[in-house]
Every structure is written in C-alpha cells, then in structure tokens.
Amino acid sequence: MFLADELVARKQEGRPLKVGIDGRSGAGKSTLADELGVAVSRKGYEVLRASVDDFHNPRERRHKQGEYSARGYYEDAFDYESVVGGLLGPLSGTTIPVPCRQVSFDQRRNLPLNPAPVPAGTNTILLFEGIFVFRGRLNGYWDYRILLGIDTQTSMGRAVARDTGVLGTADAVRRKLAVRYDPAWQIYTNEENPEAKADVVIDNRDAANPQILRRT
C-alpha cells in the first residue's frame, strides 16, 4: 500500500506521526484506517487508532439546533476540545512517551467515557478518521492529511447498507443523510475547502479500485 510508504517517509525520528483521514459519510474512512493500521504495523510501527465518532457531544448539545439541522451537525456534533486535550495536544508536545485518550463519549448510550489512557511513544503513528477533521480547530495538528472523495449517490447507498437496522429504517437513514449529514458536508467544503488542505486526495467511489486524484 503506497500510503503506508508515504507515512513512513513522513515519520520524523523521535516524534509520533499524526494522520487525519477525512471524507463524507460512507467514504470509507474507517476501512482505510484499519487497512493502513495493518500495513504500518507490519513495518514495525505502533498504531494508535481513533475516530471523531468517539468524541461526540451529548445528545442535548448535538441536537440543540434540531435533530435534522445540518448546521447543528456541523457546529455541535463533536467535542473538539476533548480531541485536542486528550489526544492531539499530548501527541504534539515535547514529552514523549505520553498518555492519550482515544475516546471521550459513548454516543449510543449518551454517556461520557473515561477509560485508562493509552501510552504513545516515539514509534507511534496515529490514524484518526472522521468527518470534518481538517477544520480549523484540528487541522494544524496533522502531519499528513488523506481525503477520500465519493459522490452523494454512493454516500447514500453505503449509509443505507451500513446503518439500516442500527440507526433506524432505510427511509430514516436516507432522510438523515439527505437533510442533515450531506448538507453539513457541503457547509464544511464551502467554509474549509478540505481538498485544498489534503496531502492526498483519493476517489473512493469504487472501493476495490481507488484512484489517486492528487498528491503532494
């Protein structure tokens, strides 16, 4: 996997490497992070996996602008201060090894989490995936940025296949994506232009045959 070689090339001796993987719903972020984790581990590095989905705000905060509000999803869904305070900030400091927190909230149970911290050392590569992760509050922490691109139709199909029965009926999943999640992605792209920030942009509409659109 060429991306694993890219990460190894970017890795500085004596410092953890922090990788952000961004993309709209259903882009394949988690799958890529898992595959990258295996490839990087085989090269002798310690992998720290994390997702923005484990740093949600409580439901009352997430839905304060309305359960189907796109602007509310973009502005209120995630607890970025916990991402920075528990994970990205420590990994960017001068004290290594350092304890890090991979999770802060259980979205489905709507409960905060406080697990034991995970130690990260100089040989660590963080693979952090999730939507909106190139936004201003987080973007300066990444050493390498991967953007996965898919179209709205592909996003819808994957979301229905993945979330039906877990988050509701197929119709409920379609509505949530069409009214809340996909418009929020458009807000994000208009305000933050994640493609311009990415080190590599990948067309992942065909997950079995991804195509590199741009790399720096």
C-alpha positions as CSV (number, residue, x, y, z in Angstrom):
1,M,0.0,0.0,0.0
2,F,1.6,3.3,-1.2
3,L,0.0,5.2,1.6
4,A,1.9,3.2,4.2
5,D,5.1,4.1,2.5
6,E,4.1,7.7,2.4
7,L,3.5,7.7,6.2
8,V,6.8,6.1,6.9
9,A,8.5,8.7,4.7
10,R,6.8,11.5,6.7
11,K,7.6,10.0,10.1
12,Q,10.2,12.0,12.0
13,E,12.6,10.2,14.3
14,G,11.7,10.7,17.9
15,R,8.2,12.1,17.2
16,P,4.8,10.5,16.8
17,L,3.2,10.9,13.4
18,K,-0.4,12.3,13.4
19,V,-2.5,11.3,10.3
20,G,-6.0,12.7,9.6
21,I,-8.4,10.8,7.3
22,D,-11.4,12.9,6.2
23,G,-14.4,12.4,3.9
24,R,-18.2,12.5,3.8
25,S,-20.4,9.8,5.2
26,G,-19.7,6.4,3.7
27,A,-16.4,7.5,2.1
28,G,-14.5,4.5,3.5
29,K,-12.6,6.3,6.3
30,S,-12.7,3.5,8.9
31,T,-11.9,0.8,6.3
32,L,-8.9,2.7,5.1
33,A,-7.7,3.5,8.6
34,D,-7.9,-0.2,9.5
35,E,-6.0,-1.3,6.4
36,L,-3.4,1.3,6.9
37,G,-3.0,0.2,10.5
38,V,-2.2,-3.3,9.4
39,A,0.3,-2.1,6.8
40,V,2.0,0.3,9.1
41,S,2.2,-2.3,11.9
42,R,4.0,-4.7,9.6
43,K,6.6,-2.0,9.0
44,G,7.4,-2.0,12.7
45,Y,5.4,1.0,13.9
46,E,2.9,1.2,16.8
47,V,-0.5,2.2,15.6
48,L,-2.9,4.3,17.6
49,R,-6.4,4.2,16.1
50,A,-9.0,6.8,16.9
51,S,-12.2,8.2,15.4
52,V,-14.0,11.5,15.8
53,D,-17.2,9.4,16.3
54,D,-15.8,8.6,19.8
55,F,-15.7,12.3,20.7
56,H,-19.3,13.2,20.3
57,N,-21.0,15.8,22.4
58,P,-24.0,14.8,24.5
59,R,-27.3,14.4,22.6
60,E,-28.8,17.6,24.0
61,R,-25.8,19.6,22.7
62,R,-25.8,17.7,19.3
63,H,-29.5,18.4,18.7
64,K,-29.8,21.9,20.2
65,Q,-30.4,23.3,16.7
66,G,-32.7,20.4,15.8
67,E,-32.3,16.7,15.2
68,Y,-32.2,17.3,11.4
69,S,-30.3,20.5,11.4
70,A,-27.3,20.4,9.0
71,R,-25.8,23.5,10.6
72,G,-26.3,21.9,14.0
73,Y,-24.5,18.7,12.9
74,Y,-21.5,20.8,11.6
75,E,-21.3,23.1,14.6
76,D,-22.4,20.9,17.6
77,A,-21.9,17.2,16.9
78,F,-18.3,16.8,18.1
79,D,-16.3,17.7,21.2
80,Y,-13.1,19.0,19.6
81,E,-11.7,20.3,22.9
82,S,-11.5,16.7,24.1
83,V,-9.9,15.6,20.8
84,V,-7.2,18.2,21.3
85,G,-6.9,18.0,25.1
86,G,-6.8,14.2,25.3
87,L,-5.1,13.2,22.1
88,L,-3.7,15.7,19.6
89,G,-2.3,18.1,22.1
90,P,-0.4,15.5,24.1
91,L,1.0,13.9,20.9
92,S,2.2,17.3,19.7
93,G,4.0,18.1,23.0
94,T,7.7,17.7,24.0
95,T,7.1,14.9,26.5
96,I,7.2,11.5,24.8
97,P,6.0,8.9,25.7
98,V,2.7,10.5,26.7
99,P,-0.7,9.1,27.9
100,C,-3.5,9.7,25.4
101,R,-7.3,9.2,25.4
102,Q,-8.8,7.5,22.3
103,V,-12.4,8.1,23.4
104,S,-14.4,10.5,25.4
105,F,-18.1,9.7,24.8
106,D,-20.5,6.8,24.0
107,Q,-22.9,8.3,21.5
108,R,-25.4,5.4,21.6
109,R,-25.7,5.3,25.4
110,N,-25.3,9.1,25.5
111,L,-22.7,8.8,28.3
112,P,-19.3,10.2,28.9
113,L,-16.4,7.7,29.0
114,N,-13.2,7.9,31.0
115,P,-11.1,4.8,30.1
116,A,-7.5,4.4,31.1
117,P,-5.1,6.4,28.9
118,V,-3.1,4.7,26.2
119,P,0.6,5.3,26.1
120,A,2.1,6.7,22.9
121,G,5.8,6.7,22.2
122,T,8.2,8.0,19.6
123,N,7.4,5.0,17.3
124,T,3.6,5.7,17.3
125,I,1.6,6.6,14.2
126,L,-1.9,8.0,15.0
127,L,-4.6,7.2,12.4
128,F,-7.5,9.4,13.2
129,E,-10.5,9.2,10.9
130,G,-13.8,11.1,10.7
131,I,-15.8,13.8,9.1
132,F,-14.8,17.5,9.3
133,V,-11.3,16.6,10.7
134,F,-9.5,19.2,8.5
135,R,-11.5,22.1,10.1
136,G,-9.6,24.9,11.7
137,R,-9.6,23.6,15.3
138,L,-7.9,20.4,14.3
139,N,-6.1,20.9,11.0
140,G,-2.9,22.4,12.4
141,Y,-2.1,19.2,14.3
142,W,-2.0,16.8,11.4
143,D,1.4,15.8,9.9
144,Y,-0.4,14.1,6.9
145,R,-3.9,14.5,5.6
146,I,-5.9,12.0,3.5
147,L,-9.2,13.0,1.8
148,L,-11.5,10.3,0.5
149,G,-13.9,11.5,-2.2
150,I,-17.2,9.9,-3.1
151,D,-20.4,11.3,-4.7
152,T,-23.8,11.8,-2.9
153,Q,-25.4,8.7,-4.5
154,T,-22.5,6.5,-3.4
155,S,-22.6,8.0,0.1
156,M,-26.4,7.3,0.3
157,G,-26.1,3.7,-0.8
158,R,-23.3,2.9,1.6
159,A,-25.0,4.7,4.5
160,V,-28.3,2.7,3.9
161,A,-26.4,-0.6,3.7
162,R,-24.3,0.2,6.9
163,D,-26.9,1.9,9.1
164,T,-30.3,0.4,8.4
165,G,-31.3,-1.5,11.5
166,V,-28.7,0.2,13.6
167,L,-29.8,3.8,13.3
168,G,-33.4,3.0,12.1
169,T,-35.2,2.1,8.9
170,A,-33.7,2.6,5.5
171,D,-36.1,5.6,5.0
172,A,-34.9,7.1,8.3
173,V,-31.3,6.7,7.3
174,R,-31.9,8.3,3.9
175,R,-33.7,11.2,5.4
176,K,-31.0,11.8,8.0
177,L,-28.3,11.8,5.3
178,A,-30.3,13.9,2.8
179,V,-31.4,16.6,5.4
180,R,-28.6,16.6,8.0
181,Y,-25.3,14.9,7.1
182,D,-24.9,15.6,3.4
183,P,-25.8,19.3,3.6
184,A,-23.4,19.6,6.6
185,W,-20.7,18.2,4.4
186,Q,-21.5,20.9,1.9
187,I,-21.2,23.6,4.6
188,Y,-17.8,22.2,5.5
189,T,-16.5,22.1,2.0
190,N,-17.6,25.7,1.4
191,E,-16.2,27.0,4.6
192,E,-13.0,24.9,5.0
193,N,-12.1,23.6,1.5
194,P,-10.7,20.3,2.8
195,E,-9.5,19.3,-0.7
196,A,-7.0,22.2,-0.7
197,K,-5.6,21.1,2.7
198,A,-5.2,17.4,1.8
199,D,-1.8,15.9,1.1
200,V,-3.5,13.2,-1.0
201,V,-7.0,13.1,-2.5
202,I,-8.4,9.7,-3.4
203,D,-11.5,8.9,-5.5
204,N,-13.0,6.1,-3.4
205,R,-16.3,5.6,-5.3
206,D,-15.0,2.1,-6.3
207,A,-13.6,0.9,-3.0
208,A,-11.9,-2.1,-4.7
209,N,-10.1,0.2,-7.1
210,P,-9.4,3.6,-5.6
211,Q,-7.9,6.3,-7.8
212,I,-5.4,8.9,-6.7
213,L,-6.6,12.3,-7.9
214,R,-3.9,14.5,-6.4
215,R,-0.9,14.1,-4.0
216,T,1.7,16.5,-2.7
